[in-house]
Each structure stands twice: as structure tokens, then as C-alpha cells.
């Protein structure tokens, strides 16, 4: 089964954190199942999970419920996604808020690739707008670039003010 990444998992670093979290849960789950089979009380509490991990674990449940095999399949798919996903870098003039990140990730996953990963950076010299790097291509929609492209007209505009 193919699992869609939650919009809160945007970069390779986020994905690696999710994989580590799911691996920890899988280890706990396997020990819990073994304890149930031998009818022993398992005293280790379930590990704390992030909302993104909970969301993706719900998707990993098979018709028979959660199984070790479904967890291993989920981890394998997340590892494959980490290795093969397209990566885009978006540089903004200020640090991106969570809402902006979610919106940009959702748009990119619906319009570019469902497993695209996006790393966000910021550079205050952009003054506004964004610069997008995808593969070897760079798209500069920054306010700074606009001003530099129109620098001959900038003096003319200032004299009219």
C-alpha cells in the first residue's frame, strides 16, 4: 500500500525523524505482541507519538489491525521515499510559518509529485517573494530581483513621488 505523507512532513529531516519515531513504535509493538502471546504483563508504556506519526500509523493498519508486517512495510516505504523523492528548496524573506509550510507542501504534492520533499530556508535580503530551486533550475520571484531588473526605472519612479 502507498501512504501519502502528512503535510507536516516536508523535508528529508522531517521524514528521517518520522522514520525513527515509527521504528521506535515498531520495536515497542513487537515486544508488546510477544508479551501478549506468552500471556505476560508488558510494563513498558507505549512511546509518545507525534500527530504525524499517529496519522500515518492509522493508514498502515491492515484489515486485521496493526501487524508487525504492516509496520515493516510502512518503514520500508518511508525509507524508499526518503531515498527517491524529488527535493525542492524554497527560500523566503522570513522564516516560514507552519501554515505557509503546510500550504506550499500541499500545493507541491498535488501539482508536482505526491512524495516531493521541500526544505525551507530564509534570506532577509530577498525583501519579499521567494526563490525556488528544483533540481538544477532556479526560479527567482523575489522582490529584490524585481527591483534589480527594473533599476533603470527605479529613479524615475522616485522622482514622481
Backbone as ProteinMPNN parsed JSONL, in Angstrom:
{"seq_chain_A": "XXXXXXXXXXXXXXXXXXXXXXXXXXXXXXXXXXXXXXXXXXXXXXXXXXXXXXXXXXXXXXXXXXXXXXXXXXXXXXXXXXXXXXXXXXXXXXXXXXXXXXXXXXXXXXXXXXXXXXXXXXXXXXXXXXXXXXXXXXXXXXXXXXXXXXXXXXXXXXXXX", "coords_chain_A": {"N_chain_A": [[0.838, -1.183, 0.0], [0.462, 2.262, -0.722], [1.426, 5.072, 1.043], [0.435, 8.352, 1.761], [2.37, 11.136, 2.597], [1.969, 13.136, 5.52], [1.187, 16.666, 5.456], [2.707, 18.037, 7.279], [5.127, 16.814, 7.3], [7.713, 17.765, 5.675], [10.426, 18.032, 4.829], [13.558, 16.219, 4.182], [14.751, 15.859, 6.637], [12.561, 16.021, 8.395], [11.229, 13.721, 7.535], [13.103, 11.758, 8.187], [13.063, 11.943, 10.984], [10.445, 11.085, 11.413], [10.644, 8.431, 10.52], [12.43, 7.366, 12.424], [10.845, 7.636, 14.688], [8.676, 5.923, 14.044], [10.059, 3.506, 13.855], [10.833, 3.178, 16.53], [8.315, 2.875, 17.667], [7.54, 0.499, 16.372], [9.361, -1.326, 17.441], [8.574, -1.304, 20.149], [5.936, -2.228, 19.759], [6.329, -4.838, 18.708], [7.523, -6.113, 20.928], [5.43, -5.889, 22.718], [3.465, -7.491, 21.48], [4.708, -9.994, 21.624], [4.766, -10.321, 24.4], [2.027, -10.506, 24.897], [1.446, -12.911, 23.575], [2.747, -14.807, 25.144], [1.351, -14.502, 27.354], [2.011, -12.566, 29.331], [2.352, -9.755, 31.451], [3.038, -6.712, 29.968], [5.091, -4.144, 30.781], [6.159, -1.807, 29.802], [5.379, 1.46, 28.79], [3.455, 2.651, 25.983], [5.249, 4.336, 23.421], [5.49, 7.928, 23.214], [3.906, 9.626, 20.57], [4.122, 11.686, 17.679], [1.664, 13.896, 16.137], [1.797, 13.536, 13.331], [2.99, 11.003, 13.106], [1.039, 9.421, 14.331], [-1.05, 9.81, 12.531], [-0.047, 8.601, 10.172], [0.358, 6.009, 11.058], [-2.245, 5.155, 11.474], [-3.053, 4.887, 8.846], [-1.498, 2.751, 8.14], [-2.568, 0.526, 9.258], [-3.833, -2.673, 8.724], [-6.588, -4.645, 7.406], [-6.809, -6.508, 9.357], [-6.008, -5.185, 11.575], [-3.278, -3.6, 13.391], [-0.161, -4.862, 12.463], [3.016, -6.545, 12.737], [4.103, -6.931, 10.249], [2.787, -4.988, 8.676], [3.817, -2.698, 9.83], [6.559, -2.976, 9.245], [6.407, -2.846, 6.452], [5.518, -0.233, 6.157], [7.71, 1.223, 7.205], [9.665, 0.451, 5.349], [8.597, 1.614, 3.017], [8.702, 4.335, 3.72], [11.47, 4.658, 3.951], [12.193, 4.185, 1.27], [10.892, 6.33, 0.059], [12.342, 8.431, 1.214], [14.818, 8.016, -0.004], [14.271, 8.241, -2.748], [12.643, 10.427, -3.343], [11.755, 13.498, -4.959], [13.369, 16.626, -4.431], [12.816, 19.886, -3.353], [13.841, 23.228, -2.838], [12.808, 25.976, -1.036], [13.267, 29.327, -0.662], [12.555, 31.922, 1.45], [11.786, 35.359, 2.405], [11.54, 35.625, 5.1], [11.402, 33.515, 8.044], [9.404, 30.666, 7.418], [6.021, 30.243, 8.374], [4.147, 27.657, 10.089], [1.673, 27.325, 8.84], [2.108, 28.425, 6.295], [4.096, 26.696, 5.371], [2.662, 24.23, 5.353], [0.701, 24.844, 3.422], [2.256, 25.338, 1.088], [3.565, 22.859, 0.819], [1.373, 21.139, 0.495], [0.357, 22.147, -1.93], [2.536, 21.637, -3.665], [2.678, 18.833, -3.522], [0.272, 18.102, -4.661], [0.462, 19.177, -7.203], [3.021, 18.752, -8.296], [4.543, 16.361, -7.399], [3.446, 13.529, -5.558], [5.089, 12.681, -3.475], [6.992, 14.605, -2.997], [9.642, 16.351, -1.38], [10.281, 19.17, 0.623], [12.551, 21.631, 1.458], [12.813, 24.34, 3.613], [14.115, 27.585, 3.649], [15.436, 30.766, 4.74], [16.116, 34.121, 3.748], [16.812, 37.268, 4.41], [17.588, 39.272, 2.658], [16.135, 39.039, 0.374], [13.88, 40.562, 0.503], [11.183, 40.095, -0.006], [8.732, 37.847, -1.475], [9.865, 34.848, -3.147], [12.427, 32.348, -3.695], [12.864, 29.566, -5.667], [14.325, 26.43, -5.826], [14.742, 23.723, -7.85], [15.972, 20.776, -8.608], [18.333, 21.399, -11.061], [17.38, 23.834, -11.694], [16.52, 27.236, -11.095], [14.172, 29.422, -9.817], [13.442, 32.698, -9.518], [11.489, 34.669, -7.766], [11.663, 36.943, -6.246], [11.309, 40.056, -4.449], [13.551, 41.634, -4.431], [14.912, 40.817, -6.785], [13.105, 41.78, -8.66], [13.323, 44.543, -8.242], [16.034, 44.909, -8.929], [15.946, 44.153, -11.62], [14.447, 46.204, -12.656], [15.949, 48.484, -12.188], [16.68, 50.724, -13.683], [14.356, 52.096, -14.027], [13.734, 52.693, -11.461], [14.765, 55.094, -10.342], [13.304, 56.942, -11.852], [10.711, 56.416, -10.945], [10.98, 57.236, -8.28], [11.367, 59.988, -8.575], [8.869, 60.868, -9.241], [7.416, 60.631, -6.959]], "CA_chain_A": [[0.0, 0.0, 0.0], [1.196, 3.513, -0.798], [0.966, 6.012, 2.057], [0.742, 9.753, 1.491], [2.971, 11.799, 3.742], [1.226, 14.3, 6.019], [1.762, 17.942, 5.025], [3.667, 18.499, 8.279], [6.42, 16.192, 6.98], [8.048, 18.45, 4.429], [11.817, 17.893, 4.398], [14.201, 14.931, 4.459], [14.976, 15.796, 8.075], [11.271, 15.663, 8.989], [10.959, 12.331, 7.186], [14.002, 10.909, 8.981], [12.518, 11.937, 12.347], [9.255, 10.229, 11.389], [11.107, 7.042, 10.406], [12.975, 6.983, 13.731], [9.705, 7.513, 15.593], [7.932, 4.713, 13.675], [10.902, 2.365, 14.243], [10.698, 3.033, 17.979], [6.991, 2.312, 17.931], [7.543, -0.889, 15.892], [10.098, -2.127, 18.431], [7.676, -1.451, 21.291], [4.801, -3.04, 19.337], [6.772, -6.239, 18.618], [7.697, -6.618, 22.285], [4.087, -5.977, 23.298], [2.816, -8.664, 20.884], [5.347, -11.184, 22.205], [4.292, -10.435, 25.785], [0.64, -10.994, 24.845], [1.457, -14.326, 23.173], [3.161, -15.646, 26.27], [0.428, -14.119, 28.43], [2.759, -11.85, 30.351], [2.051, -8.323, 31.503], [4.121, -5.893, 29.411], [5.033, -2.947, 31.62], [6.649, -0.609, 29.113], [4.288, 2.23, 28.188], [3.568, 2.951, 24.554], [6.008, 5.575, 23.241], [4.769, 9.132, 22.788], [3.979, 9.768, 19.124], [3.707, 12.975, 17.134], [0.43, 13.793, 15.349], [2.104, 12.991, 12.002], [3.212, 9.556, 13.254], [-0.271, 8.815, 14.603], [-1.809, 9.838, 11.274], [0.459, 7.614, 9.21], [0.135, 4.672, 11.629], [-3.645, 4.809, 11.213], [-3.119, 4.44, 7.462], [-0.755, 1.49, 7.993], [-3.344, -0.603, 9.793], [-4.459, -3.523, 7.713], [-7.942, -5.051, 7.78], [-6.666, -7.304, 10.577], [-5.442, -4.332, 12.623], [-1.853, -3.345, 13.275], [0.677, -6.056, 12.498], [4.444, -6.29, 12.554], [4.354, -6.864, 8.801], [2.347, -3.689, 8.151], [4.783, -1.696, 10.308], [7.78, -3.128, 8.445], [6.109, -2.333, 5.11], [5.473, 1.225, 6.278], [9.087, 1.701, 7.355], [10.333, 0.252, 4.06], [8.127, 2.628, 2.078], [9.239, 5.634, 4.13], [12.891, 4.648, 3.564], [12.227, 4.339, -0.185], [10.521, 7.718, -0.222], [13.487, 9.273, 1.587], [15.9, 7.826, -0.971], [13.916, 8.511, -4.137], [11.757, 11.583, -3.516], [12.27, 14.742, -5.509], [13.572, 17.61, -3.377], [12.736, 21.277, -3.773], [14.208, 24.16, -1.783], [12.117, 27.26, -1.14], [13.868, 30.349, 0.185], [11.645, 33.045, 1.667], [12.42, 36.512, 3.024], [11.434, 35.439, 6.551], [11.104, 32.106, 8.345], [8.041, 30.271, 7.048], [5.156, 29.767, 9.447], [3.647, 26.3, 9.84], [0.569, 27.402, 7.881], [2.699, 28.635, 4.971], [4.753, 25.44, 5.001], [1.638, 23.249, 5.009], [0.067, 25.234, 2.164], [3.196, 25.122, -0.016], [3.783, 21.416, 0.686], [0.143, 20.563, -0.081], [0.29, 22.534, -3.341], [3.582, 20.92, -4.413], [2.335, 17.409, -3.599], [-0.853, 17.881, -5.573], [0.762, 19.679, -8.542], [4.331, 18.332, -8.808], [4.714, 14.925, -7.126], [2.839, 13.247, -4.251], [6.089, 12.401, -2.44], [8.046, 15.628, -3.025], [10.103, 16.876, -0.102], [10.618, 20.584, 0.476], [13.278, 22.233, 2.569], [12.556, 25.774, 3.677], [15.196, 28.445, 4.136], [15.076, 32.168, 4.624], [17.178, 35.07, 3.45], [16.14, 38.568, 4.518], [17.95, 40.17, 1.561], [15.17, 38.889, -0.72], [12.909, 41.634, 0.75], [9.834, 39.559, -0.166], [8.649, 36.845, -2.529], [10.567, 33.594, -2.871], [13.32, 31.739, -4.681], [12.615, 28.129, -5.657], [15.344, 25.614, -6.502], [14.241, 22.371, -8.108], [16.994, 20.177, -9.465], [19.322, 22.394, -11.471], [16.67, 25.055, -12.088], [16.245, 28.218, -10.047], [13.136, 30.386, -10.166], [13.591, 33.807, -8.578], [10.335, 35.564, -7.743], [11.869, 37.806, -5.091], [11.136, 41.494, -4.629], [14.892, 42.146, -4.732], [15.162, 40.571, -8.205], [12.25, 42.708, -9.398], [13.935, 45.873, -8.151], [17.27, 44.911, -9.72], [15.589, 44.105, -13.036], [13.863, 47.496, -13.022], [16.741, 49.522, -11.54], [16.71, 51.926, -14.512], [13.086, 52.791, -13.813], [13.575, 52.991, -10.048], [14.998, 56.546, -10.172], [12.148, 57.612, -12.46], [9.571, 56.275, -10.033], [11.231, 58.034, -7.092], [11.191, 61.422, -8.89], [7.432, 61.131, -9.331], [6.785, 60.508, -5.648]], "C_chain_A": [[0.878, 1.238, 0.0], [0.581, 4.496, 0.195], [1.357, 7.423, 1.645], [1.31, 10.377, 2.757], [2.073, 12.934, 4.217], [1.936, 15.586, 5.6], [2.767, 18.486, 6.032], [5.045, 17.878, 8.096], [6.839, 16.754, 5.631], [9.456, 18.146, 3.936], [12.352, 16.487, 4.68], [14.447, 14.764, 5.957], [13.692, 15.409, 8.803], [10.959, 14.189, 8.75], [11.845, 11.387, 7.997], [13.523, 10.838, 10.424], [11.298, 11.036, 12.441], [9.653, 8.752, 11.334], [11.642, 6.548, 11.748], [11.839, 6.763, 14.73], [8.909, 6.23, 15.323], [8.743, 3.461, 14.036], [10.816, 2.105, 15.748], [9.364, 2.42, 18.356], [6.949, 0.842, 17.522], [8.264, -1.804, 16.881], [9.221, -2.374, 19.657], [6.524, -2.402, 20.95], [5.168, -4.528, 19.283], [6.95, -6.862, 19.998], [6.345, -6.802, 22.975], [3.36, -7.227, 22.793], [3.394, -9.952, 21.461], [4.859, -11.399, 23.632], [2.851, -10.94, 25.831], [0.58, -12.478, 24.497], [1.806, -15.245, 24.329], [2.364, -15.311, 27.529], [1.155, -13.539, 29.635], [2.367, -10.374, 30.299], [3.251, -7.544, 30.971], [4.042, -4.528, 30.075], [5.523, -1.675, 30.943], [5.482, 0.164, 28.508], [4.534, 2.456, 26.697], [4.332, 4.258, 24.392], [5.1, 6.734, 22.807], [4.972, 9.291, 21.28], [3.508, 11.161, 18.711], [2.392, 12.805, 16.376], [0.67, 13.209, 13.949], [2.305, 11.482, 12.064], [1.89, 8.835, 13.501], [-1.081, 8.732, 13.316], [-1.347, 8.754, 10.314], [0.32, 6.189, 9.741], [-1.31, 4.228, 11.427], [-3.801, 4.289, 9.789], [-2.469, 3.073, 7.275], [-1.512, 0.289, 8.533], [-3.973, -1.378, 8.656], [-5.878, -3.845, 8.174], [-7.924, -5.856, 9.08], [-6.161, -6.479, 11.749], [-3.96, -4.111, 12.379], [-1.1, -4.663, 13.383], [2.137, -5.658, 12.349], [4.77, -6.132, 11.074], [3.93, -5.521, 8.227], [3.278, -2.573, 8.613], [6.08, -1.765, 9.51], [7.582, -2.606, 7.027], [6.078, -0.811, 5.116], [6.872, 1.802, 6.372], [9.844, 1.571, 6.042], [9.897, 1.305, 3.048], [8.664, 4.013, 2.43], [10.717, 5.748, 3.775], [13.046, 4.842, 2.054], [11.893, 5.768, -0.581], [11.683, 8.646, 0.079], [14.59, 9.196, 0.54], [15.548, 8.328, -2.367], [13.113, 9.788, -4.372], [12.487, 12.762, -4.145], [12.363, 15.75, -4.366], [13.564, 19.008, -3.983], [13.127, 22.141, -2.578], [13.501, 25.478, -2.043], [12.773, 28.21, -0.144], [12.923, 31.538, 0.236], [12.399, 34.181, 2.35], [12.402, 36.437, 4.548], [11.175, 33.964, 6.817], [9.633, 31.786, 8.056], [7.266, 29.812, 8.281], [4.682, 28.36, 9.102], [2.527, 26.308, 8.812], [1.097, 27.574, 6.46], [3.363, 27.355, 4.487], [3.722, 24.408, 4.549], [0.998, 23.569, 3.667], [0.983, 24.97, 0.975], [3.452, 23.631, -0.25], [2.569, 20.765, 0.04], [0.042, 20.901, -1.567], [1.302, 21.735, -4.161], [3.239, 19.441, -4.564], [1.15, 17.145, -4.503], [-0.521, 18.288, -7.0], [2.09, 19.191, -9.132], [4.513, 16.828, -8.649], [4.161, 14.642, -5.734], [3.841, 12.98, -3.133], [7.211, 13.432, -2.407], [8.367, 16.099, -1.614], [10.586, 18.303, -0.316], [11.392, 21.038, 1.701], [13.072, 23.747, 2.474], [13.762, 26.485, 4.272], [14.681, 29.873, 4.129], [16.317, 33.014, 4.445], [16.534, 36.45, 3.412], [16.515, 39.527, 3.398], [17.015, 40.035, 0.358], [14.12, 39.996, -0.684], [11.46, 41.172, 0.653], [9.836, 38.551, -1.296], [9.393, 35.578, -2.138], [11.487, 33.225, -4.018], [13.133, 30.231, -4.54], [13.715, 27.438, -6.452], [14.779, 24.202, -6.612], [15.189, 21.735, -9.095], [18.043, 21.224, -9.791], [18.678, 23.718, -11.868], [16.397, 25.936, -10.885], [15.232, 29.21, -10.592], [13.158, 31.475, -9.1], [12.41, 34.76, -8.724], [10.434, 36.509, -6.549], [11.655, 39.271, -5.467], [12.476, 42.133, -4.999], [15.209, 41.996, -6.223], [14.337, 41.536, -9.061], [12.848, 44.103, -9.394], [15.192, 45.938, -9.002], [16.984, 44.868, -11.216], [15.047, 45.438, -13.535], [14.657, 48.666, -12.447], [16.812, 50.81, -12.354], [15.443, 52.75, -14.309], [12.929, 53.236, -12.366], [13.763, 54.484, -9.77], [13.836, 57.353, -10.718], [10.929, 57.552, -11.546], [9.759, 57.151, -8.807], [11.052, 59.533, -7.372], [9.732, 61.803, -8.972], [6.751, 61.114, -7.972], [6.774, 61.829, -4.931]], "O_chain_A": [[1.923, 1.262, 0.65], [-0.628, 4.724, 0.19], [2.49, 7.658, 1.227], [0.79, 10.168, 3.853], [1.474, 13.628, 3.395], [3.152, 15.591, 5.41], [3.602, 19.318, 5.675], [6.024, 18.357, 8.668], [6.39, 16.291, 4.582], [9.662, 18.014, 2.729], [11.691, 15.674, 5.326], [14.361, 13.655, 6.484], [13.713, 14.578, 9.711], [10.485, 13.493, 9.648], [11.388, 10.335, 8.444], [13.573, 9.768, 11.031], [11.127, 10.31, 13.42], [9.063, 7.922, 12.025], [11.337, 5.43, 12.163], [11.87, 5.819, 15.519], [8.514, 5.533, 16.258], [8.171, 2.463, 14.475], [10.735, 0.957, 16.185], [9.28, 1.565, 19.238], [6.384, 0.019, 18.242], [7.824, -2.927, 17.127], [9.128, -3.499, 20.148], [6.176, -3.274, 21.747], [4.41, -5.375, 19.756], [6.571, -8.013, 20.214], [6.146, -7.759, 23.723], [2.719, -7.936, 23.569], [2.654, -10.892, 21.753], [4.571, -12.528, 24.03], [2.498, -11.72, 26.716], [-0.234, -13.218, 25.049], [1.233, -16.325, 24.476], [2.675, -15.782, 28.623], [0.953, -13.951, 30.777], [2.089, -9.827, 29.231], [4.363, -7.702, 31.475], [3.037, -3.83, 29.945], [5.319, -0.579, 31.464], [4.673, -0.417, 27.785], [5.671, 2.451, 26.226], [4.094, 5.202, 25.146], [4.09, 6.539, 22.13], [6.081, 9.112, 20.776], [2.606, 11.734, 19.323], [2.037, 11.685, 16.007], [-0.169, 12.465, 13.44], [1.848, 10.758, 11.18], [1.649, 7.764, 12.944], [-1.718, 7.716, 13.038], [-2.169, 8.065, 9.711], [0.177, 5.253, 8.955], [-1.567, 3.041, 11.228], [-4.579, 3.367, 9.54], [-2.834, 2.323, 6.37], [-1.123, -0.851, 8.281], [-4.569, -0.804, 7.744], [-6.315, -3.366, 9.22], [-8.912, -5.88, 9.814], [-5.91, -7.031, 12.821], [-3.448, -4.397, 11.296], [-1.361, -5.473, 14.271], [2.447, -4.56, 11.887], [5.602, -5.309, 10.692], [4.63, -4.964, 7.381], [3.507, -1.611, 7.88], [6.638, -0.733, 9.139], [8.485, -1.992, 6.46], [6.561, -0.174, 4.18], [7.188, 2.773, 5.685], [10.584, 2.478, 5.66], [10.724, 1.832, 2.304], [9.039, 4.778, 1.543], [11.172, 6.808, 3.348], [13.927, 5.578, 1.609], [12.539, 6.345, -1.456], [11.981, 9.547, -0.705], [15.226, 10.204, 0.231], [16.425, 8.792, -3.096], [12.928, 10.184, -5.523], [13.671, 12.99, -3.897], [11.544, 15.736, -3.447], [14.219, 19.271, -4.991], [12.785, 21.823, -1.439], [13.584, 26.031, -3.139], [12.827, 27.937, 1.055], [12.539, 32.091, -0.795], [13.52, 33.99, 2.821], [13.179, 37.125, 5.209], [10.769, 33.235, 5.911], [8.738, 32.552, 8.413], [7.792, 29.084, 9.123], [4.8, 27.922, 7.958], [2.435, 25.392, 7.995], [0.596, 26.944, 5.528], [3.211, 26.972, 3.327], [3.877, 23.787, 3.498], [0.775, 22.669, 2.857], [0.537, 24.435, -0.041], [3.546, 23.192, -1.397], [2.71, 19.935, -0.859], [-0.316, 20.044, -2.375], [0.97, 21.217, -5.227], [3.482, 18.856, -5.619], [1.039, 16.053, -5.062], [-1.157, 17.797, -7.933], [2.263, 19.216, -10.35], [4.623, 16.102, -9.637], [4.381, 15.432, -4.816], [3.48, 13.046, -1.958], [8.274, 13.166, -1.846], [7.482, 16.228, -0.768], [11.226, 18.604, -1.324], [10.95, 20.854, 2.835], [13.149, 24.338, 1.397], [14.346, 26.042, 5.261], [13.617, 30.156, 3.578], [17.405, 32.682, 4.915], [15.792, 36.764, 2.481], [15.815, 40.52, 3.199], [17.095, 40.831, -0.578], [13.535, 40.333, -1.713], [10.581, 41.834, 1.204], [10.834, 38.412, -2.003], [9.536, 35.268, -0.955], [11.353, 33.71, -5.141], [13.228, 29.684, -3.441], [14.004, 27.804, -7.592], [14.396, 23.579, -5.621], [15.216, 22.097, -10.271], [18.581, 21.867, -8.89], [19.367, 24.626, -12.332], [16.083, 25.451, -9.798], [15.403, 29.766, -11.676], [12.92, 31.206, -7.923], [12.336, 35.546, -9.668], [9.43, 36.837, -5.918], [11.798, 39.669, -6.624], [12.518, 43.07, -5.796], [15.713, 42.926, -6.852], [14.823, 42.046, -10.07], [12.877, 44.772, -10.427], [15.401, 46.914, -9.723], [17.708, 45.483, -11.999], [15.178, 45.759, -14.716], [14.093, 49.74, -12.238], [16.988, 51.886, -11.781], [15.475, 53.976, -14.413], [12.075, 54.072, -12.07], [12.978, 55.07, -9.024], [13.428, 58.343, -10.111], [10.205, 58.536, -11.401], [8.796, 57.753, -8.332], [10.624, 60.271, -6.485], [9.395, 62.972, -8.786], [5.605, 61.548, -7.857], [6.28, 61.917, -3.807]]}, "name": "protein", "num_of_chains": 1, "seq": "XXXXXXXXXXXXXXXXXXXXXXXXXXXXXXXXXXXXXXXXXXXXXXXXXXXXXXXXXXXXXXXXXXXXXXXXXXXXXXXXXXXXXXXXXXXXXXXXXXXXXXXXXXXXXXXXXXXXXXXXXXXXXXXXXXXXXXXXXXXXXXXXXXXXXXXXXXXXXXXXX"}
